[in-house]
Amino acid sequence: MQMRFRFKPPSLDFPLGTDGFGRDILSRLLHGARLSLGIGLSVALLSGVMGTLIGVASGHFKQFDSLLMRCMDALMAFPAIMLAIGITAVLGPQTASVIIALSVAYVPRTARIVRSAVLVIRETEYIQAAIVAGAGNARIVFRHLLPNSLGPLVVQMSFVFSYAILAEAALSFLGIGAPPPTPSWGNIISEGRDRSIEAWWIMLFPGIAISLAALGMNLLGDGLRDVLDPRQKTEG
């Protein structure tokens, strides 16, 4: 894009305007969605897998419960975004570092939710019957505990998805997220902060995209919670 198109406001030619290099904001917004949403999905899956392993081990194997939960408590002592900033600063500003940092930050919450579900399921009659029948730990975990704890886990992963989108934008805005010129919604906003008055569209439209994505995932999480656990339905 030629430099003569720098800082063009929204128009028919450029529906969302252009940035300081004459690049179309709409194109960058769509391209950045792949990275921002991809990071959110990766964080949700990675924290879900790690949190499930820790939660099941803590809830089912009593000898590991105290140690694992104290480790989770230690991580939860720090705000998630501050912990992610510290880890990303150590690993360096790159996409993989953001995914690892946010996954570690959200694992304790996932692990606690899975552990709570496992503790309840472990005391049910069919689990006791399986133990009396001689079922081993592997059969109990994979046949009973994991399938029956998927409901709370799926709901938590949808919320982690939205949290990760917001956190990635914050990290990119601070300059420790995905490095430019790779576009993400966060670093598009960061690029426009010095021109926030005269070129307001550079920050506005990525901010709207982040808000809509986070809101959509939160609404999805609420819907999944109502479907998977009807007792949690709010009375309208």
PyRosetta script that sets phi, psi and omega in degrees:
from pyrosetta import init, pose_from_sequence

init()
pose = pose_from_sequence("MQMRFRFKPPSLDFPLGTDGFGRDILSRLLHGARLSLGIGLSVALLSGVMGTLIGVASGHFKQFDSLLMRCMDALMAFPAIMLAIGITAVLGPQTASVIIALSVAYVPRTARIVRSAVLVIRETEYIQAAIVAGAGNARIVFRHLLPNSLGPLVVQMSFVFSYAILAEAALSFLGIGAPPPTPSWGNIISEGRDRSIEAWWIMLFPGIAISLAALGMNLLGDGLRDVLDPRQKTEG")
pose.set_psi(1, 133.7)
pose.set_omega(1, -176.1)
pose.set_phi(2, -73.4)
pose.set_psi(2, 151.4)
pose.set_omega(2, -176.4)
pose.set_phi(3, -67.7)
pose.set_psi(3, -15.6)
pose.set_omega(3, 178.7)
pose.set_phi(4, -68.9)
pose.set_psi(4, -10.5)
pose.set_omega(4, 178.8)
pose.set_phi(5, -98.2)
pose.set_psi(5, 14.5)
pose.set_omega(5, -179.1)
pose.set_phi(6, -62.5)
pose.set_psi(6, 136.4)
pose.set_omega(6, 173.1)
pose.set_phi(7, 52.7)
pose.set_psi(7, 42.3)
pose.set_omega(7, 174.1)
pose.set_phi(8, -80.1)
pose.set_psi(8, 131.2)
pose.set_omega(8, 178.7)
pose.set_phi(9, -71.7)
pose.set_psi(9, 167.3)
pose.set_omega(9, 178.2)
pose.set_phi(10, -54.0)
pose.set_psi(10, 134.5)
pose.set_omega(10, -178.7)
pose.set_phi(11, -154.8)
pose.set_psi(11, -176.9)
pose.set_omega(11, 177.7)
pose.set_phi(12, -65.0)
pose.set_psi(12, -36.6)
pose.set_omega(12, 179.4)
pose.set_phi(13, -73.0)
pose.set_psi(13, -38.7)
pose.set_omega(13, 179.9)
pose.set_phi(14, -128.3)
pose.set_psi(14, 91.0)
pose.set_omega(14, -172.9)
pose.set_phi(15, -55.9)
pose.set_psi(15, -32.7)
pose.set_omega(15, 180.0)
pose.set_phi(16, -114.2)
pose.set_psi(16, 12.4)
pose.set_omega(16, 178.5)
pose.set_phi(17, 84.3)
pose.set_psi(17, -174.2)
pose.set_omega(17, 179.3)
pose.set_phi(18, -129.4)
pose.set_psi(18, 166.5)
pose.set_omega(18, -179.1)
pose.set_phi(19, -102.0)
pose.set_psi(19, -165.4)
pose.set_omega(19, -176.1)
pose.set_phi(20, -69.4)
pose.set_psi(20, -12.7)
pose.set_omega(20, 177.1)
pose.set_phi(21, -107.7)
pose.set_psi(21, 9.7)
pose.set_omega(21, 179.7)
pose.set_phi(22, 78.2)
pose.set_psi(22, 15.5)
pose.set_omega(22, -178.5)
pose.set_phi(23, -86.8)
pose.set_psi(23, 141.4)
pose.set_omega(23, -178.6)
pose.set_phi(24, -69.1)
pose.set_psi(24, 123.8)
pose.set_omega(24, -177.9)
pose.set_phi(25, -65.5)
pose.set_psi(25, -37.7)
pose.set_omega(25, -179.7)
pose.set_phi(26, -61.1)
pose.set_psi(26, -44.8)
pose.set_omega(26, 178.9)
pose.set_phi(27, -62.9)
pose.set_psi(27, -43.2)
pose.set_omega(27, 179.4)
pose.set_phi(28, -68.1)
pose.set_psi(28, -33.9)
pose.set_omega(28, 178.5)
pose.set_phi(29, -65.3)
pose.set_psi(29, -43.4)
pose.set_omega(29, 179.0)
pose.set_phi(30, -68.2)
pose.set_psi(30, -39.8)
pose.set_omega(30, 178.7)
pose.set_phi(31, -68.6)
pose.set_psi(31, -38.6)
pose.set_omega(31, 179.4)
pose.set_phi(32, -69.1)
pose.set_psi(32, -22.5)
pose.set_omega(32, 178.3)
pose.set_phi(33, -61.6)
pose.set_psi(33, -34.6)
pose.set_omega(33, 179.4)
pose.set_phi(34, -61.8)
pose.set_psi(34, -41.0)
pose.set_omega(34, -178.7)
pose.set_phi(35, -75.5)
pose.set_psi(35, -47.6)
pose.set_omega(35, -177.3)
pose.set_phi(36, -63.4)
pose.set_psi(36, -47.4)
pose.set_omega(36, 179.2)
pose.set_phi(37, -70.3)
pose.set_psi(37, -34.2)
pose.set_omega(37, 177.0)
pose.set_phi(38, -64.2)
pose.set_psi(38, -40.4)
pose.set_omega(38, 176.7)
pose.set_phi(39, -65.3)
pose.set_psi(39, -42.9)
pose.set_omega(39, 178.6)
pose.set_phi(40, -59.7)
pose.set_psi(40, -44.6)
pose.set_omega(40, 179.4)
pose.set_phi(41, -66.4)
pose.set_psi(41, -42.1)
pose.set_omega(41, -179.9)
pose.set_phi(42, -63.0)
pose.set_psi(42, -42.3)
pose.set_omega(42, 179.1)
pose.set_phi(43, -65.0)
pose.set_psi(43, -42.0)
pose.set_omega(43, 179.6)
pose.set_phi(44, -62.2)
pose.set_psi(44, -43.8)
pose.set_omega(44, -179.0)
pose.set_phi(45, -69.5)
pose.set_psi(45, -45.6)
pose.set_omega(45, -176.7)
pose.set_phi(46, -67.3)
pose.set_psi(46, -44.9)
pose.set_omega(46, 178.5)
pose.set_phi(47, -68.0)
pose.set_psi(47, -31.1)
pose.set_omega(47, 177.0)
pose.set_phi(48, -66.0)
pose.set_psi(48, -43.6)
pose.set_omega(48, 179.8)
pose.set_phi(49, -66.4)
pose.set_psi(49, -50.0)
pose.set_omega(49, -178.8)
pose.set_phi(50, -65.3)
pose.set_psi(50, -42.3)
pose.set_omega(50, 179.3)
pose.set_phi(51, -64.5)
pose.set_psi(51, -36.3)
pose.set_omega(51, 177.6)
pose.set_phi(52, -65.7)
pose.set_psi(52, -44.9)
pose.set_omega(52, 179.3)
pose.set_phi(53, -60.3)
pose.set_psi(53, -46.3)
pose.set_omega(53, -179.0)
pose.set_phi(54, -68.1)
pose.set_psi(54, -43.1)
pose.set_omega(54, -178.6)
pose.set_phi(55, -64.3)
pose.set_psi(55, -42.3)
pose.set_omega(55, 178.8)
pose.set_phi(56, -67.6)
pose.set_psi(56, -43.8)
pose.set_omega(56, 179.3)
pose.set_phi(57, -62.4)
pose.set_psi(57, -40.6)
pose.set_omega(57, -179.4)
pose.set_phi(58, -70.9)
pose.set_psi(58, -40.0)
pose.set_omega(58, -176.5)
pose.set_phi(59, -77.0)
pose.set_psi(59, -32.8)
pose.set_omega(59, -174.9)
pose.set_phi(60, -94.1)
pose.set_psi(60, -37.3)
pose.set_omega(60, -178.4)
pose.set_phi(61, -102.5)
pose.set_psi(61, 102.1)
pose.set_omega(61, -172.5)
pose.set_phi(62, -62.6)
pose.set_psi(62, -28.0)
pose.set_omega(62, -177.8)
pose.set_phi(63, -68.5)
pose.set_psi(63, -20.6)
pose.set_omega(63, 179.7)
pose.set_phi(64, -98.5)
pose.set_psi(64, -9.2)
pose.set_omega(64, -170.0)
pose.set_phi(65, -60.6)
pose.set_psi(65, -52.3)
pose.set_omega(65, -175.3)
pose.set_phi(66, -61.8)
pose.set_psi(66, -46.5)
pose.set_omega(66, -177.7)
pose.set_phi(67, -63.5)
pose.set_psi(67, -48.3)
pose.set_omega(67, -177.1)
pose.set_phi(68, -65.4)
pose.set_psi(68, -41.8)
pose.set_omega(68, -178.5)
pose.set_phi(69, -70.5)
pose.set_psi(69, -31.3)
pose.set_omega(69, 176.0)
pose.set_phi(70, -68.7)
pose.set_psi(70, -35.1)
pose.set_omega(70, 175.4)
pose.set_phi(71, -64.9)
pose.set_psi(71, -42.2)
pose.set_omega(71, 178.1)
pose.set_phi(72, -65.3)
pose.set_psi(72, -39.1)
pose.set_omega(72, 177.6)
pose.set_phi(73, -62.6)
pose.set_psi(73, -38.2)
pose.set_omega(73, 179.4)
pose.set_phi(74, -63.6)
pose.set_psi(74, -40.1)
pose.set_omega(74, 178.5)
pose.set_phi(75, -70.3)
pose.set_psi(75, -37.1)
pose.set_omega(75, -179.0)
pose.set_phi(76, -73.7)
pose.set_psi(76, -11.1)
pose.set_omega(76, 177.0)
pose.set_phi(77, -66.8)
pose.set_psi(77, -21.3)
pose.set_omega(77, 178.8)
pose.set_phi(78, -101.9)
pose.set_psi(78, 139.2)
pose.set_omega(78, 172.0)
pose.set_phi(79, -56.4)
pose.set_psi(79, 141.6)
pose.set_omega(79, -174.2)
pose.set_phi(80, -55.9)
pose.set_psi(80, -43.0)
pose.set_omega(80, -176.6)
pose.set_phi(81, -69.0)
pose.set_psi(81, -36.0)
pose.set_omega(81, 178.3)
pose.set_phi(82, -67.9)
pose.set_psi(82, -40.6)
pose.set_omega(82, 176.8)
pose.set_phi(83, -63.0)
pose.set_psi(83, -41.8)
pose.set_omega(83, 178.9)
pose.set_phi(84, -64.4)
pose.set_psi(84, -39.5)
pose.set_omega(84, 178.3)
pose.set_phi(85, -62.2)
pose.set_psi(85, -44.0)
pose.set_omega(85, 179.8)
pose.set_phi(86, -62.3)
pose.set_psi(86, -45.2)
pose.set_omega(86, -178.8)
pose.set_phi(87, -66.9)
pose.set_psi(87, -42.3)
pose.set_omega(87, 179.8)
pose.set_phi(88, -65.4)
pose.set_psi(88, -37.1)
pose.set_omega(88, 178.2)
pose.set_phi(89, -63.1)
pose.set_psi(89, -35.0)
pose.set_omega(89, 179.3)
pose.set_phi(90, -74.6)
pose.set_psi(90, -44.2)
pose.set_omega(90, -175.8)
pose.set_phi(91, -79.0)
pose.set_psi(91, -22.9)
pose.set_omega(91, -178.5)
pose.set_phi(92, 103.3)
pose.set_psi(92, 152.1)
pose.set_omega(92, -177.5)
pose.set_phi(93, -76.2)
pose.set_psi(93, 93.0)
pose.set_omega(93, 175.3)
pose.set_phi(94, -150.6)
pose.set_psi(94, 163.9)
pose.set_omega(94, -173.7)
pose.set_phi(95, -60.2)
pose.set_psi(95, -45.3)
pose.set_omega(95, -179.1)
pose.set_phi(96, -60.7)
pose.set_psi(96, -37.6)
pose.set_omega(96, 179.1)
pose.set_phi(97, -64.8)
pose.set_psi(97, -39.5)
pose.set_omega(97, 178.8)
pose.set_phi(98, -63.7)
pose.set_psi(98, -43.9)
pose.set_omega(98, -179.6)
pose.set_phi(99, -62.9)
pose.set_psi(99, -45.8)
pose.set_omega(99, 180.0)
pose.set_phi(100, -63.9)
pose.set_psi(100, -45.6)
pose.set_omega(100, -177.0)
pose.set_phi(101, -62.9)
pose.set_psi(101, -46.1)
pose.set_omega(101, -178.9)
pose.set_phi(102, -70.0)
pose.set_psi(102, -34.2)
pose.set_omega(102, 177.8)
pose.set_phi(103, -63.6)
pose.set_psi(103, -45.5)
pose.set_omega(103, 178.1)
pose.set_phi(104, -62.5)
pose.set_psi(104, -37.9)
pose.set_omega(104, -177.8)
pose.set_phi(105, -66.3)
pose.set_psi(105, -32.8)
pose.set_omega(105, -175.6)
pose.set_phi(106, -101.3)
pose.set_psi(106, -3.8)
pose.set_omega(106, 178.0)
pose.set_phi(107, -61.3)
pose.set_psi(107, -44.6)
pose.set_omega(107, -176.8)
pose.set_phi(108, -57.3)
pose.set_psi(108, -39.6)
pose.set_omega(108, -179.8)
pose.set_phi(109, -66.7)
pose.set_psi(109, -41.9)
pose.set_omega(109, 177.7)
pose.set_phi(110, -65.5)
pose.set_psi(110, -43.3)
pose.set_omega(110, -179.1)
pose.set_phi(111, -61.5)
pose.set_psi(111, -40.3)
pose.set_omega(111, -179.7)
pose.set_phi(112, -67.4)
pose.set_psi(112, -38.1)
pose.set_omega(112, 179.2)
pose.set_phi(113, -66.9)
pose.set_psi(113, -44.2)
pose.set_omega(113, 178.7)
pose.set_phi(114, -64.9)
pose.set_psi(114, -41.8)
pose.set_omega(114, 178.6)
pose.set_phi(115, -59.5)
pose.set_psi(115, -44.2)
pose.set_omega(115, 179.7)
pose.set_phi(116, -60.6)
pose.set_psi(116, -42.4)
pose.set_omega(116, 178.6)
pose.set_phi(117, -64.4)
pose.set_psi(117, -42.0)
pose.set_omega(117, -178.5)
pose.set_phi(118, -65.5)
pose.set_psi(118, -40.0)
pose.set_omega(118, 179.5)
pose.set_phi(119, -61.5)
pose.set_psi(119, -36.8)
pose.set_omega(119, 178.1)
pose.set_phi(120, -71.5)
pose.set_psi(120, -45.9)
pose.set_omega(120, -177.5)
pose.set_phi(121, -65.6)
pose.set_psi(121, -35.8)
pose.set_omega(121, -176.4)
pose.set_phi(122, -61.4)
pose.set_psi(122, -26.7)
pose.set_omega(122, -177.6)
pose.set_phi(123, -92.5)
pose.set_psi(123, 1.1)
pose.set_omega(123, -179.4)
pose.set_phi(124, -73.9)
pose.set_psi(124, 161.5)
pose.set_omega(124, -174.5)
pose.set_phi(125, -66.3)
pose.set_psi(125, -37.5)
pose.set_omega(125, -177.0)
pose.set_phi(126, -70.0)
pose.set_psi(126, -27.9)
pose.set_omega(126, 174.7)
pose.set_phi(127, -70.7)
pose.set_psi(127, -43.0)
pose.set_omega(127, 177.7)
pose.set_phi(128, -62.3)
pose.set_psi(128, -38.0)
pose.set_omega(128, 178.0)
pose.set_phi(129, -66.0)
pose.set_psi(129, -38.8)
pose.set_omega(129, 178.3)
pose.set_phi(130, -65.1)
pose.set_psi(130, -37.7)
pose.set_omega(130, 178.5)
pose.set_phi(131, -66.3)
pose.set_psi(131, -43.8)
pose.set_omega(131, 178.8)
pose.set_phi(132, -63.1)
pose.set_psi(132, -34.7)
pose.set_omega(132, -179.8)
pose.set_phi(133, -74.9)
pose.set_psi(133, -4.8)
pose.set_omega(133, 176.6)
pose.set_phi(134, 94.9)
pose.set_psi(134, 15.3)
pose.set_omega(134, 179.3)
pose.set_phi(135, -66.5)
pose.set_psi(135, 137.9)
pose.set_omega(135, 179.2)
pose.set_phi(136, -80.2)
pose.set_psi(136, 172.8)
pose.set_omega(136, -178.4)
pose.set_phi(137, -61.8)
pose.set_psi(137, -40.3)
pose.set_omega(137, -178.7)
pose.set_phi(138, -61.5)
pose.set_psi(138, -43.7)
pose.set_omega(138, 179.8)
pose.set_phi(139, -65.7)
pose.set_psi(139, -42.0)
pose.set_omega(139, -179.9)
pose.set_phi(140, -64.2)
pose.set_psi(140, -42.6)
pose.set_omega(140, -177.9)
pose.set_phi(141, -67.5)
pose.set_psi(141, -51.8)
pose.set_omega(141, -172.2)
pose.set_phi(142, -83.8)
pose.set_psi(142, -22.7)
pose.set_omega(142, -178.6)
pose.set_phi(143, -94.0)
pose.set_psi(143, -29.4)
pose.set_omega(143, -173.1)
pose.set_phi(144, -121.3)
pose.set_psi(144, -54.1)
pose.set_omega(144, -172.2)
pose.set_phi(145, -68.1)
pose.set_psi(145, -51.4)
pose.set_omega(145, -177.5)
pose.set_phi(146, -62.4)
pose.set_psi(146, -51.6)
pose.set_omega(146, -179.6)
pose.set_phi(147, -58.3)
pose.set_psi(147, -36.4)
pose.set_omega(147, -175.7)
pose.set_phi(148, -84.2)
pose.set_psi(148, -7.9)
pose.set_omega(148, 176.4)
pose.set_phi(149, -105.0)
pose.set_psi(149, 6.9)
pose.set_omega(149, -178.4)
pose.set_phi(150, -69.8)
pose.set_psi(150, -31.2)
pose.set_omega(150, -179.2)
pose.set_phi(151, -56.6)
pose.set_psi(151, -60.3)
pose.set_omega(151, 177.5)
pose.set_phi(152, -59.9)
pose.set_psi(152, -33.2)
pose.set_omega(152, -179.1)
pose.set_phi(153, -66.1)
pose.set_psi(153, -45.2)
pose.set_omega(153, -179.5)
pose.set_phi(154, -62.4)
pose.set_psi(154, -41.7)
pose.set_omega(154, 178.1)
pose.set_phi(155, -62.9)
pose.set_psi(155, -44.6)
pose.set_omega(155, 179.4)
pose.set_phi(156, -62.8)
pose.set_psi(156, -39.3)
pose.set_omega(156, 179.8)
pose.set_phi(157, -64.2)
pose.set_psi(157, -35.2)
pose.set_omega(157, 178.0)
pose.set_phi(158, -65.9)
pose.set_psi(158, -37.9)
pose.set_omega(158, 177.6)
pose.set_phi(159, -70.5)
pose.set_psi(159, -39.8)
pose.set_omega(159, 177.7)
pose.set_phi(160, -61.3)
pose.set_psi(160, -37.5)
pose.set_omega(160, 176.6)
pose.set_phi(161, -54.2)
pose.set_psi(161, -50.5)
pose.set_omega(161, -178.2)
pose.set_phi(162, -68.1)
pose.set_psi(162, -39.7)
pose.set_omega(162, 177.7)
pose.set_phi(163, -61.7)
pose.set_psi(163, -39.7)
pose.set_omega(163, -178.1)
pose.set_phi(164, -66.8)
pose.set_psi(164, -35.9)
pose.set_omega(164, 177.3)
pose.set_phi(165, -62.3)
pose.set_psi(165, -45.8)
pose.set_omega(165, 179.2)
pose.set_phi(166, -65.8)
pose.set_psi(166, -42.6)
pose.set_omega(166, -178.1)
pose.set_phi(167, -67.6)
pose.set_psi(167, -38.7)
pose.set_omega(167, 177.6)
pose.set_phi(168, -62.2)
pose.set_psi(168, -41.4)
pose.set_omega(168, 178.1)
pose.set_phi(169, -62.5)
pose.set_psi(169, -40.5)
pose.set_omega(169, 179.1)
pose.set_phi(170, -64.7)
pose.set_psi(170, -43.5)
pose.set_omega(170, 179.5)
pose.set_phi(171, -64.8)
pose.set_psi(171, -42.4)
pose.set_omega(171, 178.8)
pose.set_phi(172, -65.3)
pose.set_psi(172, -38.3)
pose.set_omega(172, 178.6)
pose.set_phi(173, -62.0)
pose.set_psi(173, -35.0)
pose.set_omega(173, 179.6)
pose.set_phi(174, -81.5)
pose.set_psi(174, -5.3)
pose.set_omega(174, 177.7)
pose.set_phi(175, 87.8)
pose.set_psi(175, 14.0)
pose.set_omega(175, 179.3)
pose.set_phi(176, -122.0)
pose.set_psi(176, 21.2)
pose.set_omega(176, 175.9)
pose.set_phi(177, -98.7)
pose.set_psi(177, -146.7)
pose.set_omega(177, 177.9)
pose.set_phi(178, -62.5)
pose.set_psi(178, 127.5)
pose.set_omega(178, -174.5)
pose.set_phi(179, -73.4)
pose.set_psi(179, 143.8)
pose.set_omega(179, 172.9)
pose.set_phi(180, -63.6)
pose.set_psi(180, 157.8)
pose.set_omega(180, 7.4)
pose.set_phi(181, -87.2)
pose.set_psi(181, 6.7)
pose.set_omega(181, 176.8)
pose.set_phi(182, -60.5)
pose.set_psi(182, 120.4)
pose.set_omega(182, -176.0)
pose.set_phi(183, -81.8)
pose.set_psi(183, 134.2)
pose.set_omega(183, 165.6)
pose.set_phi(184, -133.6)
pose.set_psi(184, 162.7)
pose.set_omega(184, -177.6)
pose.set_phi(185, -59.9)
pose.set_psi(185, -35.2)
pose.set_omega(185, -179.0)
pose.set_phi(186, -67.9)
pose.set_psi(186, -46.3)
pose.set_omega(186, -177.7)
pose.set_phi(187, -78.0)
pose.set_psi(187, -18.3)
pose.set_omega(187, 170.3)
pose.set_phi(188, -65.3)
pose.set_psi(188, -43.4)
pose.set_omega(188, 176.2)
pose.set_phi(189, -62.7)
pose.set_psi(189, -41.5)
pose.set_omega(189, -179.7)
pose.set_phi(190, -61.7)
pose.set_psi(190, -38.8)
pose.set_omega(190, 179.8)
pose.set_phi(191, -66.5)
pose.set_psi(191, -25.2)
pose.set_omega(191, -176.5)
pose.set_phi(192, -97.7)
pose.set_psi(192, 1.1)
pose.set_omega(192, -173.8)
pose.set_phi(193, -69.8)
pose.set_psi(193, -26.9)
pose.set_omega(193, 178.6)
pose.set_phi(194, -76.5)
pose.set_psi(194, -12.7)
pose.set_omega(194, 179.5)
pose.set_phi(195, -121.8)
pose.set_psi(195, 35.0)
pose.set_omega(195, -171.6)
pose.set_phi(196, -66.5)
pose.set_psi(196, -20.5)
pose.set_omega(196, -179.0)
pose.set_phi(197, -90.8)
pose.set_psi(197, -56.9)
pose.set_omega(197, -174.6)
pose.set_phi(198, -79.7)
pose.set_psi(198, -24.7)
pose.set_omega(198, 178.8)
pose.set_phi(199, -125.0)
pose.set_psi(199, 59.7)
pose.set_omega(199, -173.7)
pose.set_phi(200, -62.7)
pose.set_psi(200, -26.0)
pose.set_omega(200, -175.6)
pose.set_phi(201, -67.3)
pose.set_psi(201, -23.1)
pose.set_omega(201, -178.4)
pose.set_phi(202, -65.5)
pose.set_psi(202, -37.4)
pose.set_omega(202, 179.3)
pose.set_phi(203, -90.3)
pose.set_psi(203, -31.4)
pose.set_omega(203, -172.7)
pose.set_phi(204, -65.3)
pose.set_psi(204, -51.9)
pose.set_omega(204, -171.3)
pose.set_phi(205, -70.9)
pose.set_psi(205, -39.6)
pose.set_omega(205, 171.6)
pose.set_phi(206, -62.8)
pose.set_psi(206, -35.7)
pose.set_omega(206, 177.4)
pose.set_phi(207, -63.2)
pose.set_psi(207, -39.7)
pose.set_omega(207, 176.9)
pose.set_phi(208, -64.7)
pose.set_psi(208, -41.8)
pose.set_omega(208, 179.4)
pose.set_phi(209, -61.3)
pose.set_psi(209, -43.2)
pose.set_omega(209, 178.4)
pose.set_phi(210, -62.5)
pose.set_psi(210, -44.8)
pose.set_omega(210, -178.9)
pose.set_phi(211, -62.9)
pose.set_psi(211, -44.0)
pose.set_omega(211, -179.2)
pose.set_phi(212, -66.6)
pose.set_psi(212, -40.6)
pose.set_omega(212, 179.5)
pose.set_phi(213, -64.5)
pose.set_psi(213, -44.7)
pose.set_omega(213, 179.5)
pose.set_phi(214, -65.8)
pose.set_psi(214, -42.0)
pose.set_omega(214, 178.7)
pose.set_phi(215, -63.6)
pose.set_psi(215, -42.4)
pose.set_omega(215, 179.3)
pose.set_phi(216, -61.9)
pose.set_psi(216, -41.6)
pose.set_omega(216, 179.8)
pose.set_phi(217, -70.0)
pose.set_psi(217, -34.8)
pose.set_omega(217, 176.8)
pose.set_phi(218, -66.5)
pose.set_psi(218, -40.8)
pose.set_omega(218, 177.0)
pose.set_phi(219, -65.9)
pose.set_psi(219, -37.7)
pose.set_omega(219, 175.8)
pose.set_phi(220, -62.8)
pose.set_psi(220, -42.5)
pose.set_omega(220, 178.4)
pose.set_phi(221, -62.2)
pose.set_psi(221, -41.5)
pose.set_omega(221, 177.1)
pose.set_phi(222, -63.1)
pose.set_psi(222, -41.1)
pose.set_omega(222, 178.8)
pose.set_phi(223, -65.5)
pose.set_psi(223, -42.2)
pose.set_omega(223, 178.2)
pose.set_phi(224, -63.7)
pose.set_psi(224, -38.2)
pose.set_omega(224, 178.8)
pose.set_phi(225, -62.5)
pose.set_psi(225, -41.4)
pose.set_omega(225, 179.4)
pose.set_phi(226, -67.4)
pose.set_psi(226, -36.5)
pose.set_omega(226, -179.0)
pose.set_phi(227, -73.9)
pose.set_psi(227, -44.3)
pose.set_omega(227, -174.8)
pose.set_phi(228, -81.2)
pose.set_psi(228, -21.8)
pose.set_omega(228, 178.2)
pose.set_phi(229, -139.9)
pose.set_psi(229, 84.3)
pose.set_omega(229, -175.8)
pose.set_phi(230, -56.7)
pose.set_psi(230, -22.8)
pose.set_omega(230, -179.4)
pose.set_phi(231, -66.7)
pose.set_psi(231, -19.6)
pose.set_omega(231, -178.3)
pose.set_phi(232, -89.6)
pose.set_psi(232, 0.8)
pose.set_omega(232, -179.1)
pose.set_phi(233, -60.9)
pose.set_psi(233, 135.5)
pose.set_omega(233, 176.3)
pose.set_phi(234, -86.0)
pose.set_psi(234, 141.7)
pose.set_omega(234, -179.6)
pose.set_phi(235, -77.8)
pose.set_psi(235, 126.7)
pose.set_omega(235, -178.5)
pose.set_phi(236, -96.9)
pose.dump_pdb("model.pdb")
